[in-house]
């Protein structure tokens, strides 16, 4: 769940496969997330993430996936899984919050310029 949200913000597409039981396409972020985390620049990509470029579409994708509203998507619950996962969750929540704060700040910056 957490790595799916990281992939969404990093604009990494999920893998898709056909579910043989339902005959419907299913999307899974786990393999793309593993590839992303194994990249040599993953840490730097998180640290230098262009948060000012977060779009409404990315926020809608996070909302559509309903991960952030999930009762287990909070620091306390995520720490029971892993401290690293909890940190990734914190990062996602911070980027999500930054988007909304930045929507308020941008017009004010423009007015000062």
GIPEWO-V540434 format. One line per field, one symbol per residue. phi: phi as a letter, one per 20 degrees, with the letter a starting at -180 (. if undefined). psi: psi as a letter, one per 30 degrees, with the letter a starting at -180 (. if undefined). burial: I if it has 24 or more other ideal C-beta (glycine too) atoms within 12 Angstrom, else O. Layout:
BEGIN
phi=???
psi=???
burial=???
END
This chain:
BEGIN
phi=.fffffggfemdfffcbeeffeldfcdceffffffffeffdggffffdgfffefdffffffffffmffeffeebgfffffeafffffffgfffffffggffffefgfffffff
psi=eefeeeeeeghkklkklkjfefhlkkkkfeeeeeeeffkfgeeeeeegkiffgkleeeeeeeeefgeffkffileeeeffekeeeeeeeeeeeeeeeeeeeeeeeeeeeeef.
burial=IIIIIIIIIIOIOIOOOOOOOOOOOOOOIOOIIOOIIOOOOIOOOIOOIOIOOIOOOIIOIIOOIOIIOOOOIOOOOIOOOOOOIOOIIIIIIIIIOIIOOOOOOOOOOOOOO
END
